Amino acid sequence: MSGRWKPTALLLLLGSGSALSAQSENSPDRFGCIATNATPCWQAAIREAMPAGRTPYFASVTGTAGATYVMRDTLIIESAYGGTIDGGGSVLEWQGPPDRPLFLVKNTQQMRFTNLRIVVVTPLEAAFEFTKAPYGKDPVRNVAPSLNVIDSVRIEGVKLGNLRYGVRFSKRYGIDEDNDQSTIMNTAIYNVTEAAISIEHTQSQHHHFYAVKATGAEGNQNASFVRADGGSFSSLGGFHGRFGGAVYSISSVYGTDLIVDENSEASARFIRTPAGSASFPFPVHVVGGRFAVDRLASDGKFIDFHRMGPLSIDGLRVDGIVPPGAARPVISFLPAPVNGNGQGTLAVSNMAFTVPSSVFWDVLVINGATRLTSGGNACVDERGSVTPCRGLANGISNMGGISFQEISVSPIRDLAPGHSLFCEDCAADESTGACIGGGQGRFAHKLRSGWTCK
């Protein structure tokens, strides 16, 4: 056998190579994690992944599959491009103070968090906080925070009071710049007390949330899936339930908020804005999706909107059973212009209102400062039959469209200029554009001189 490889020697060589590969990975375990506090070893691994003295491209940190790391303080990542924090199938168990985040991410771009489970045993401010911090003296390390990603992460608040926020985009240092265009996808955020996602300043814009599952903690009074005090976002798909405030609580919009294919149950409201006067644009668009009225707010307003909009709702399904004596579900759109100037814009189309009832009620609650476009909506009666909606908006039948005869008599005839309604049997006069009967249906627009059809 002289001069030939022995099988045992080959196995030893392969084993040695695997061991070297494992040791070369940047694992927190290389820095001596202890059972009672893994914060120091994780922070050491993060420092190891950060090159010194050159453009700060972050490497990676990878946990050990099946391991549980007890965390007692915040992990800080600052001034980095790219890189990954990969849980590797491990669990980070929070047992620290209540007034801080688990991850504080300052001035990073394209930082990625993945394959991670966070279990909150003692109260935690937030699982993740992204923010812009003051720049240092080294211009190479001055990174404008943007394009960070949370993918395939599970955050478990366990019970009411444990997890205040899932993810925050904060203004911790008072800097209203950047901190934008982040993506949260394929992620679950359970049992929050305040908000699963919180956007907290005006320039924190164009965030994207894909297939995010989130719930409020049982017993919460005011929790939301997204709480936006500024900035803008798009939400696509996912499930959001048990929010005692509103699924989307929006105080201000510095862009456009887009909500697509929503699925929500056991929440008090779908969308909520603050009351009070406002003259600035507030664009919110809903496309498709579903909202169940099983834990509707006591006033019935599943959309409670007090801003100028435009608010457009296209293809939303509202379903469920209203208990006897409970308030009927309504869209409340009551803009309050500054000094009486301006009009809000509301469009409701192709909506399926499957809340069986033997009576009609004001499905839309609007005021004279509202320009309304409505048509193509379908309702279900007490027998389960689908019919054009004949709900009302302040006494005006318009959810399913109106007739040519109705636009010529009060109260529709007396609407202020600027209103738009779908007229089911209208046509347009060829010479004047005025509405006439006997057509296949047109949008009727109120002018000072009457109704024009297009």
Secondary structure, DSSP 8 states (H G I E B T S, - for coil): -TTS--HHHHHHHHHHHHHHHHHHS--GGGG--BTTB-HHHHHHHHHHTS-SSS--B--EEE--TT-EEEE-S-EEEEEEES-EEEEEEEEEEE-S-SSSEEEEEEEEES-EEEEEEEEESS-EEEEEEEE-----S-GGG----B--EEEEEEEE--STTTEEEEEEEE-TTS--S--B--EEES-EEEEEEEEEEEE-STT---EEEES-EEEE-TT-SS-EEEEESSS-EEEES-EEE--SS-SEEES--SS-EEEES-EEES-S-SEE---S---S---EEEES-EEE-TT--TT-EEEEE-S---EEEES-EEE----TTS---EEEE----GGG---EEEEEES-EEE---SS---SEEE-TTEEEEEES-EEE-TTS-EEE---EETTEE-TT-B-TTGGGSTTGGG--TT-EEEETT-EE-TTT-BEESSSS-EEEEEETTEEEE-
